[in-house]
Amino acid sequence: MGMVMAVSFERYGRLYYLDPGPHRPRVGQKVLVPTDDGPEVAECVWAPQYVTEEIGGLPLCEGVATDADLQRDEQNRDRRADARLTAKRLIREHGLPMKVVGIDFVDRRADVDQLVIVYFSAPHRVDFRELVRDLARGLRARIELRQVGARDEARLQGGIGPCGRDLCCATFLKDFEPVSVRMAKDQDLPLNPLKISGACGRLMCCLKYEHPLYQEFNAKAPSVGTPVETPAGDGVVVGHNVPSDTVVVRLAASGRRCACSRADVCSPRQQYEASSTTTPDAPADLPTPVARQTTPPKPTPEGQSTDTQPADGESAPRRRKPRRRRRLSDSPTDTGSTTAGPDDNTGDGS
């Protein structure tokens, strides 16, 4: 078993899992996390714990942050706040349709002394060459502008979803998988854009979470309007409840509705009885009768055995005794006489 810990760079932000190694930080302590731009300070939100599964490939925690690391992290936070204000002011001065989403300040990269990365969103491509020159002059650092989409904007900013929880993309989602309106139709959700759209204005990522469950249920459960047999009586399917794996049936006798398990209305026995290739009254496990052979056996040459194994349910055929052939005498004078067999009672009279 290995040990795993979780850290976060922002309060209520995305969790990153690390291998604690020899370090045992407590919840709330600041630790150093290896990144592409050097070690950064993050907060421990999950103390090192043993896990049953062996997880490999996790980055190794570089230890608890020192006072110098904490002071440097505080200075970088102030620089990011100043860079955001400067970028917003210059964007207004240039009249560009840009929205600042996030700022990163890098000071530990080998190829550059100070680097400011500005993430922005825009409805179309923007010519920001003059803006870059003004930002470099005002911040006295190298500037990189990166345009992001609507989903990445929601991921960087964070927020609360329609369910009342933090956005999935800002907490645990790593990749954005395609989501279609077909998924909402399969789950019987209203096709109102206000109901199925997230904070980014696109279809909610959570529509894909339960979609395989709905596909499996719809493939096996009887469709609406199908007559079925239930423990309470015959009826017609009028609805489905996929989370509880039940089918809503309106009974034909009383007209009331009842919720039945999918197994009660779609059992293997009922599937067998409803099939067109078999009948309900025919037993399913009886062997198929075999027609008895009535043709006479073929004659076999002399000297070959005629023993055959009887079929199941048939009596063994009676074995016929072979007939003895008479042998002619070897003497040329007794051509007309014959030799008697051991069973003959004739003699010479003496």
Sequence and secondary structure as in RCSB ss.txt:
>XXXX:A:sequence
MGMVMAVSFERYGRLYYLDPGPHRPRVGQKVLVPTDDGPEVAECVWAPQYVTEEIGGLPLCEGVATDADLQRDEQ
NRDRRADARLTAKRLIREHGLPMKVVGIDFVDRRADVDQLVIVYFSAPHRVDFRELVRDLARGLRARIELRQVGA
RDEARLQGGIGPCGRDLCCATFLKDFEPVSVRMAKDQDLPLNPLKISGACGRLMCCLKYEHPLYQEFNAKAPSVG
TPVETPAGDGVVVGHNVPSDTVVVRLAASGRRCACSRADVCSPRQQYEASSTTTPDAPADLPTPVARQTTPPKPT
PEGQSTDTQPADGESAPRRRKPRRRRRLSDSPTDTGSTTAGPDDNTGDGS
>XXXX:A:secstr
 EEEEEEESSTT   EEEB TT    TT EEEE  TTS EEEEEEEEEEEESS   S  B   B  HHHHHHHHH
HHHHHHHHHHHHHHHHHHHT   EEEEEEEE   TT S EEEEEEE SS    HHHHHHHHHHHTSEEEEEE  H
HHHHHHH  B TTSSB HHHHT  S     HHHHHHTT    HHHHB TTSSB GGGGTSHHHHHHHHHHS  TT
 EEEETTEEEEEEEEETTTTEEEEEETTT  EEEEEHHHHS HHHHHHH SSS TTS SS         S     
 TTS       TT                S STTTT     TT       
